[in-house]
Amino acid sequence: MKSLLRRYCILIALLTYWLPQTHAQVAPQRVQQIEVRHVGPAATSDELIRANIRIKVGDPLVKTSVDDDVRNLYNTGYFYNIRVAEERVEGGVKLVYVVQGKPLLTDIKFTGNTKFSVSKLQKELTSKVGQPLDERKLFTDAQKIQTRYQKAGYQRTKVEYKLSINENAGRGTATFEVTEAPKVKVVDIAFVGAAAFDEKKLAKQLKTKKHWMFSWLTGTDKFKDDQFDEDKEKLAEFYRNEGYLDFEIKDVQFDYPKPDRLVIRFVVFEGKQYKVGAVAVKGNNLFPSADIEKGIKMKSGQTFTPEGQRKDVETIRDFYGSKGYIDSRVNAVRTPNTDTGNMDVTYQVDEKDKSFVEKIEIKGNVKTKDKVIRRELAISPGETFDMVRVKLSKQRLENLNYFEKVDTQPEPTDVPNRKNLVVGVEEKNTGNMSIGAGFSSVESVVGFVEVSQGNFDLFKPPYFTGGGEKLRLRASYGARSKDYLLSFVEPWFLDRKLAFGVDLYHRSTS
């Protein structure tokens, strides 16, 4: 027992001796001084630099705090390079922040480019001479130049940038090094693992085509990265719309039998073709399921396609929307049936209250009169908010060809179950002027000038636009005759859907 007690006493004594020393060894040193040194011309003031250094004299030296300070300084956007040196001084350490401002970009050079001139490549650049050097911009510029080559068919061309920096002068030169490769022609496109469709049909889905007699005219045999990304999505979309929902492009292999020849192989997994199983409508209390299901096109036993499902969802929405239930929501839930192997589809309806039109607001029409827009609307205030008629109204306005864009949106009001219909338009130029000349054996040289306005307003000087009328003026001159034409049409005479037109024609001969 005494022996055991003696051992405990010795252990406690040793711990009492060691622990203070261990603590002294791991205790962080304290920062006694902070200095800022510039490499080359100063990019900014010491005051701004110190304002972004959070560690202070007297603080313990913590590496993560120093790293945060470096990050803060980089985030100011002034510096190209920053490093922190530690120098031992009495009582701790001195931190020296060595900062190098972004050099001024004094020159941009190109090497290796023979297919495109320097002036054409310069148009791709966002980096500018005279601005601070920004490596992120230079990297983006190199990618844009490489993309330009690839779009032109030089698929294997590589572009990198190199920097030459004079630290003392604070200046730098960027050189874009272009490693050109021959223009690549696609000589074959293969589909490994495809059994449901022949390769000819699959190849038709792609914009990228293999080389043929008239490829020099169409340019479709050139491999382009952005176009190829679209092709992969088009191929997947084709399979999905044929019922192959599990389709997947496992790999794309590129084989170059020659430096300027490319064979593309799609390695695909087709999966099974899904058929429509049971079709049901749920959540509907206002209308019988049989009435709703009449409009559904994708029936049991047919091939299941996402596009067919989308159209049927839209049909059910229109069914409710045509009756004023515009806030009702329809969600399609598809469930693989493990017993039949088919895809069961349930259209879940979330019914809402019926809505009515409170008022109709027209926005965005600077030139076009309100009445020109309103007379095309198939819906009026006080009526059921029929979304099918709203869509018809939108189509009518688009058919006028007065507007770049037409948008129709319901807008809530303070009155329950009543909404405003907001019709927003973006006007476009509706006037046109053309001048031409020709030759005939009778008239010799013939010239003409024609001015037309599709949205004319006879009583709105000085621009005479916005009334929804049509005006056409034409004059033609030949060696033996002169022709003049004035055509005017008012499609809504006396504000009724009654067209009134006048055509005046005059010819003089010599």
C-alpha positions, 0 to 999 in steps of 0.5 A: 500500500505504501509502495502504491502511495509513493508511486502516486506522489511521484506521478503528481510531482512529475505532472506538477513539473511538466504541465507548466513547461508544456503550456509554455511550449504551446502558448502562442507568441504575441504580435509585437509589431506589424509592418507593410512592405510594398513590392513595386509601386504602391497600389494603395495607402498603408492606411487602407491596408492596415484597415483590412488587417484585423490582427493587432499588436499584442494579439496572440499569433494565430495562423487562421487570423493571418489567413483571414487578413490575407483574404480580406486584402485580396478581396479589396481587388488591389493586389496581385500577390500577398505574403506574410513573413514572421520575424522574431523580435523581443517579446514575440514576433513582427508580422511583415505584410509584403504586398504587390499591387496588380501590375498595369497591363501594358501589352497584349500579344498573340502567338501561333495564330494563323487562322484568325488575325490579331484584330479578330482575336482582340474582339474576344477580349475583356482585358484591356491595355492600361487596366490593372492585370486581372488573371480571371479576365485573362483566363476567361479571354483564353477560353473565349478565343479557344471557343471561337476556334472550336466553333469554326471547326478547329476542335483540338486547338488550345489557348493559354496565356502567359505573363511577363511581369516587371515587379519593380516597375509594376507592369506586365505583358500578357501573351496568348499562346495559340496551339492550332490544330487542323479543322476537324470533320466528323466522318462517322457517328455511331450509337453503341447499345442502341437497339430500338431505333436505327442509327440513321433515325438517331443521327437525324435528331442531331445538329452535328452531321457526318461529312457528305458531299455538300458539307462545305455548303452547310458546315454541319460536319464541323464539331462544335462544343456548344452545339454538341451539348444541345445534341446530347439533350436532343437525343435524350429528349427523343428517347424520352418522348418515345417512352424510354424514360430510363434512357441515359448517355453513359459515355461519349467517345471521340476517336481521331483516325487522322488529326482532321477526322473525328468519329463520335460514338455515343454509348447509351443505355436505352432501358425499357419503353413504358406504356401508360397504365391506369389513368385517374383524376383525383381531388376534383369535387366541382366536376365529374372525373369523366368530364375532365378525362374527356380531354386527356389524350394519353390513354391507357395502353399508349406509349408514355411520354413526358410531353404527352403528360405535360399537354394533358396537365395543360388540358386539365388546367384549361378545363378549369381555367375556362370556367374561371377557376384560374387558381386551381392547380394540377399536378401529375404523379406518375408511378411505375406499376411493378405488376404490369410494368406500365406507368400509372398516371394520376392527375391531382387537382387542387381546386380553388374558388371561381374568379371574375374580371374586376378590370382590365389594365393596359401597360406598355403601349406608348404609341398604340391607343388603348382602344386598339388593344381592348377591341382585340380582347375576347373578355370583358370586366365583370365576366368569368375569368376565362383563361382560354379566352385570355389566351385567345386575346393574347394570340389576337394581339400577337397577330396584329404584329404591332408588338415585340412581346405580349403578356397577360397576367391575373392580378389580385385585388382587395375584392374576394374572387375578383382579379384584374387582367393586366395586359402588358405589351412591348411595342415594335417598329411597324413602319417600313420603307423600301427602295429598289431598281430594276430593268425591263425591255419596255421601260429600260431602267425602273425604280420604285420607293414604297413607304408603309405603316401597319399601325397608322393613325390618320388623326394623330400628327406628327407621327401618325401612328397608333390607330391600328390603321394601315397605310401604303404609299408607292411610287415607281418611275420608268423611262416611259411611265410613272405609277403612284399608289395610295392604299388606306385600310381602317379594319374597325370602321366606326369602332365595329369589326367592319373593314373600310378601305380606299385604293387610289392609283394613278399612271402617267405615260409618255 
